[in-house]
Amino acid sequence: MSTPSPIKRRQTKKIYVGDVAVGGDAPISVQSMTNTDTCDVNATVAQIERCVDAGADMMRISTPTMDTVAAFAEIKKRVNIPLIADVHFDYKIALAVAAAGADCLRINPGNIGNDAKVREVVACARDYNIPIRIGVNAGSLEKEIQRKYTEPTGEAMVESAMRHIDILDRLNFDQYKVSVKASNVFLTLDAYRLLSQQIDNPLHLGVTEAGVYRTGTVKSAIALGGLLLDGIGDTIRISLAAEPEDEIKIGFDILKSLNIRANGINFIACPSCSRQEFDVIRVMNQLEARLEDVRVPMDVSVIGCKVNGPGEAKEADIGVVGASPNSLVYLQGEKSHLIDTNTLVDNIEKMVRERVAAAEKQAANEILRVDGSQ
């Protein structure tokens, strides 16, 4: 029962990473990057599959050597998600991994060699019909830009980005997206806001090297939330010292909080107090763990008492108002039935699973209806 987001997105050019549209009217995509040894194909595939289960739209893989290019080709055969190849310095690797099936190249045109090498990489990307992601990081700006600005600034990062963009523009290549990442929230906000005024290509948002799980999540939510509220951003990555699948989950949580994109359950739960009629924290932890696989969007409200419970329950798809010995259930905003408060987790999971099954059946019937009418 979520309301549509009031955010007006900045209009950008639409490009495609594999079959995933980025920019324009396409949904904001969520991605991560593998942290396994790329040459360990089994481990990398397993990690990608965990990210896919969490809802990932695309994944990036580092390919620093020709050995990793061969591994990339094998990985590509075994997964069903667009793969971005992360390439630095060696243009031959970019050429090889494009031929190996990369759906996008993450390069900086200015650091892969002379003009002839850059032209060759861009021609290769054009031949294989794959886009390029220009990635500027505050910690690795060109030496002359560092000397000019003395420290990383939004202007410095945008100047670096525009250098790379100008190279692609001169080669008449417009299939690119851009990131200007920093580990500082204010620097990230400044750089993306400035860049969004100068180009209309898609922007890849992220706070680079944000930190460990908790603090990195907070920094990313503040920075990306601010940009998304401004309508800026077409694809996001949450960069945490954590597992890639956790980055995917946090990314979707940020989008869900802004009513931009749904991916599974949006839990509404009270922080718990002495009025609670059951252990809210325990119940919510168990529900989150049990229902992590659900991808059908829905709002589930679980409130520990009748003070705020009815109001929240009326706005949710499934709402529970805590009481003893029985808690009151609301379905689609209407009072429905009572359930045993001692078995809340089992009962709520059952209701969610039933709703998921109904949604999946409806989707399947719609597919059959469309196919039958063609």
C-alpha positions in Angstrom: 0.0 0.0 0.0 3.0 2.3 -0.5 2.3 5.7 -2.0 4.2 6.7 -5.2 7.4 8.6 -4.7 7.0 12.4 -5.2 10.5 12.6 -6.5 10.9 14.0 -10.0 13.9 12.3 -11.6 16.4 14.2 -13.7 15.9 13.1 -17.3 18.9 11.3 -18.7 19.9 9.4 -21.8 19.0 5.7 -21.6 21.7 3.1 -22.2 21.7 -0.6 -21.8 24.0 -2.9 -19.7 23.1 -6.2 -21.2 19.3 -6.3 -21.0 19.2 -3.8 -18.1 18.2 -0.2 -19.0 20.0 2.5 -17.2 18.8 6.1 -17.3 15.7 7.7 -18.9 12.5 6.2 -17.4 14.2 2.9 -16.4 14.1 1.9 -12.7 17.1 2.8 -10.7 19.2 -0.3 -10.8 21.2 -1.8 -7.9 24.6 -3.4 -8.4 27.6 -4.6 -6.4 31.1 -5.9 -7.1 32.6 -9.4 -6.4 35.4 -9.6 -3.9 36.4 -13.1 -4.6 39.5 -14.0 -6.6 38.2 -13.7 -10.1 40.2 -16.8 -11.2 38.3 -18.8 -8.6 35.4 -19.3 -10.9 33.3 -21.4 -8.6 33.6 -18.9 -5.7 32.8 -16.0 -7.9 29.8 -17.6 -9.5 28.5 -18.5 -6.0 28.9 -15.0 -4.8 27.1 -13.6 -7.9 24.2 -16.0 -7.4 23.8 -14.8 -3.7 23.7 -11.2 -5.0 21.1 -12.2 -7.6 19.0 -13.8 -4.9 19.2 -10.5 -3.0 17.9 -8.7 -6.1 21.0 -7.5 -7.9 20.4 -6.1 -11.4 24.1 -6.3 -12.5 27.5 -7.2 -11.1 31.0 -5.9 -11.6 34.1 -8.1 -11.7 37.7 -7.0 -11.5 39.8 -8.2 -14.5 43.4 -7.0 -13.8 45.2 -9.7 -15.9 44.6 -11.9 -18.9 44.1 -14.9 -16.7 41.1 -13.1 -15.1 39.7 -12.4 -18.6 39.6 -16.2 -19.2 37.9 -16.7 -15.9 35.5 -13.9 -16.7 34.5 -15.7 -19.9 33.7 -18.9 -17.9 31.8 -16.9 -15.3 29.7 -15.2 -17.9 28.6 -18.6 -19.2 27.4 -19.7 -15.8 25.4 -16.7 -14.6 22.3 -14.9 -15.9 22.9 -11.3 -15.0 24.8 -8.5 -16.8 28.5 -8.4 -15.9 30.7 -5.3 -15.9 34.4 -5.7 -16.4 36.6 -3.5 -14.2 39.7 -2.6 -16.2 42.6 -0.2 -15.3 45.7 0.8 -17.3 45.9 -2.1 -19.8 43.9 -1.4 -22.9 44.5 -5.0 -24.2 42.6 -6.4 -21.3 39.6 -4.1 -22.2 39.7 -5.5 -25.7 39.9 -9.1 -24.5 37.2 -8.9 -21.9 34.8 -7.2 -24.3 35.3 -10.1 -26.7 34.8 -12.5 -23.7 31.3 -11.2 -23.2 31.4 -8.2 -20.9 28.2 -6.2 -20.9 30.0 -3.0 -19.9 33.5 -1.7 -19.5 34.4 0.2 -16.4 37.5 2.2 -17.5 38.8 5.7 -17.4 39.8 6.5 -21.0 42.6 8.8 -19.8 44.5 6.1 -18.0 44.6 3.3 -20.5 47.2 4.7 -22.8 47.7 7.0 -25.8 45.0 8.2 -28.2 45.4 5.3 -30.5 44.8 2.8 -27.7 41.8 4.7 -26.5 40.3 4.8 -30.0 40.8 1.0 -30.2 38.9 0.4 -27.0 36.1 2.7 -28.0 35.9 1.1 -31.4 35.7 -2.3 -29.7 32.9 -1.1 -27.3 31.0 0.2 -30.4 31.5 -3.1 -32.3 30.2 -5.2 -29.3 27.5 -2.7 -28.6 28.5 -2.3 -24.9 28.7 0.9 -22.9 31.5 2.4 -20.9 31.4 3.5 -17.3 33.8 6.4 -16.5 34.7 6.1 -12.8 36.3 9.1 -11.0 37.4 8.7 -7.4 38.5 11.5 -5.1 41.5 9.5 -4.0 43.0 8.9 -7.4 42.7 12.2 -9.3 45.2 13.1 -11.9 48.4 14.7 -10.6 47.9 18.0 -12.4 44.4 18.3 -11.0 45.7 17.5 -7.5 48.3 20.3 -7.9 45.6 22.7 -9.3 43.1 22.2 -6.5 45.6 21.1 -3.7 42.8 18.8 -2.3 39.9 16.9 -3.6 36.9 19.1 -4.3 33.7 18.7 -6.3 35.1 20.9 -9.0 38.2 18.9 -9.2 36.3 15.6 -9.6 34.1 17.1 -12.2 37.0 18.4 -14.1 38.6 15.0 -14.1 35.3 13.4 -15.3 34.9 15.9 -18.1 38.4 15.1 -19.3 37.4 11.5 -19.8 34.0 12.5 -21.2 35.6 14.8 -23.7 37.7 11.9 -25.1 34.5 9.8 -25.7 32.7 12.8 -27.2 35.5 13.5 -29.6 35.2 9.9 -30.7 31.4 10.3 -31.2 30.7 7.6 -28.5 27.7 8.5 -26.3 27.0 5.1 -24.7 28.5 5.9 -21.3 27.6 6.5 -17.6 29.7 8.3 -15.1 30.5 8.2 -11.4 32.3 10.7 -9.2 32.8 9.0 -5.9 34.3 10.1 -2.7 34.4 8.7 0.8 33.2 12.0 2.2 29.4 12.7 2.2 29.6 16.4 1.4 32.2 15.9 -1.4 30.1 13.2 -2.9 27.0 15.4 -2.9 28.9 18.4 -4.3 30.5 16.4 -7.1 27.3 14.7 -8.4 25.3 17.9 -8.1 27.8 19.8 -10.2 28.2 17.0 -12.8 24.4 16.6 -13.2 24.3 20.2 -14.4 26.8 19.5 -17.2 25.9 16.2 -18.8 22.7 14.2 -19.5 24.2 10.8 -19.5 23.3 8.4 -16.7 25.0 8.8 -13.3 26.2 5.8 -11.2 25.9 6.8 -7.6 28.1 5.7 -4.7 30.1 6.7 -1.7 33.4 4.9 -2.3 35.2 3.2 0.6 32.3 4.1 2.8 33.5 1.9 5.6 32.2 -1.1 7.6 28.7 -2.3 7.5 27.0 0.1 10.0 28.8 3.3 9.5 29.2 2.8 5.7 25.4 2.2 5.5 24.7 5.4 7.3 27.1 7.5 5.1 25.7 5.9 1.9 22.1 6.5 3.0 22.8 10.1 3.7 24.7 10.9 0.5 22.7 8.8 -1.9 19.4 9.7 -0.2 20.2 13.4 -0.7 21.0 12.9 -4.4 18.0 10.7 -5.0 15.8 13.3 -3.4 17.2 15.8 -5.9 16.2 13.4 -8.7 19.9 12.6 -9.4 21.0 9.0 -10.0 20.3 6.1 -12.4 22.1 3.2 -10.8 23.7 2.8 -7.4 26.3 0.7 -5.6 26.7 0.7 -1.8 30.4 0.3 -1.2 30.9 -1.5 2.2 33.5 -3.6 3.9 30.9 -6.3 3.9 29.6 -9.0 1.7 28.3 -7.9 -1.7 24.9 -9.3 -1.1 24.6 -7.0 1.9 25.4 -4.1 -0.4 22.5 -5.1 -2.6 20.1 -5.3 0.3 21.1 -1.9 1.7 20.8 -0.4 -1.8 17.2 -1.6 -2.1 16.4 -0.5 1.4 17.5 3.0 0.5 15.3 3.0 -2.6 12.4 1.5 -0.7 12.6 4.2 2.0 12.1 6.8 -0.7 9.3 4.9 -2.5 11.5 4.8 -5.6 11.6 1.0 -6.0 10.3 -1.9 -4.1 12.1 -5.2 -3.7 10.4 -7.5 -1.1 9.0 -6.5 2.2 9.0 -3.0 3.7 8.8 -3.7 7.4 7.2 -1.1 9.7 8.0 -2.0 13.3 8.0 0.0 16.6 11.3 0.5 18.4 9.6 -1.2 21.4 8.9 0.2 24.8 7.3 -0.9 28.1 3.9 -0.9 26.5 4.8 -3.8 24.2 2.7 -6.9 24.4 5.4 -9.1 22.9 9.1 -9.1 22.2 9.1 -6.9 19.1 12.9 -7.1 18.6 12.9 -10.9 18.7 9.9 -11.2 16.4 11.2 -8.7 13.8 14.7 -10.3 13.7 13.1 -13.7 13.1 10.7 -12.4 10.4 13.5 -10.6 8.6 15.6 -13.8 8.5 12.7 -16.0 7.4 11.3 -13.7 4.7 14.6 -12.5 3.2 13.8 -14.4 0.0 10.6 -12.6 -0.7 10.7 -10.3 -3.7 7.0 -9.4 -4.0 6.6 -5.8 -2.8 4.5 -5.4 0.3 4.2 -3.3 3.5 4.1 -5.4 6.7 3.4 -3.5 10.0 4.2 -5.1 13.3 3.5 -2.9 16.3 3.8 -4.0 19.9 0.7 -2.2 21.3 -2.6 -0.6 20.4 -1.4 3.0 20.8 0.2 3.4 17.3 -0.6 -0.1 16.0 -4.0 0.5 14.4 -2.9 3.6 12.5 0.1 1.9 11.0 -1.8 -1.3 10.3 -4.4 0.6 8.3 -1.7 1.8 5.9 -0.1 -1.6 5.4 -0.8 -4.7 3.3 -0.5 -6.8 6.4 -0.7 -5.1 9.9 -0.5 -6.6 13.3 -1.5 -4.8 16.5 0.0 -6.4 19.6 -2.2 -7.5 22.5 -2.3 -10.4 24.9 -3.3 -13.2 24.5 -4.3 -12.5 20.9 -3.1 -9.8 18.5 -5.4 -8.1 15.9 -4.6 -8.5 12.2 -5.5 -6.0 9.5 -5.4 -7.0 5.8 -5.4 -4.2 3.2 -6.3 -1.7 5.9 -9.3 -3.5 7.3 -9.7 -5.5 10.5 -9.5 -9.2 9.7 -8.9 -11.7 12.5 -7.1 -12.4 15.7 -3.9 -14.5 16.0 -2.2 -16.1 19.0 0.5 -13.6 20.2 2.7 -16.5 21.2 3.0 -17.7 17.6 3.2 -14.3 15.8 6.2 -15.2 13.7 4.6 -18.3 12.2 1.3 -16.6 11.6 2.8 -13.6 10.0 5.1 -15.7 7.8 2.1 -17.7 6.7 0.1 -14.6 5.7 3.1 -13.2 3.8 3.6 -16.5 1.9 -0.1 -16.7 1.0 0.1 -13.1 -0.4 3.3 -14.0 -2.4 1.6 -17.1 -3.8 -1.5 -15.1 -4.8 0.7 -12.4 -6.5 2.7 -15.0 -8.4 -0.5 -16.7 -9.6 -1.9 -13.4 -10.8 1.4 -12.6 -12.6 1.4 -16.0 -14.3 -2.3 -15.6 -15.4 -1.5 -12.2 -16.8 1.4 -13.7 -18.8 -1.0 -16.4 -20.1 -3.6 -13.8 -21.0 -1.1 -11.6 -22.9 0.4 -14.7 -24.7 -3.1 -15.9 -25.6 -4.1 -12.6 -27.1 -1.1 -12.4 -29.4 
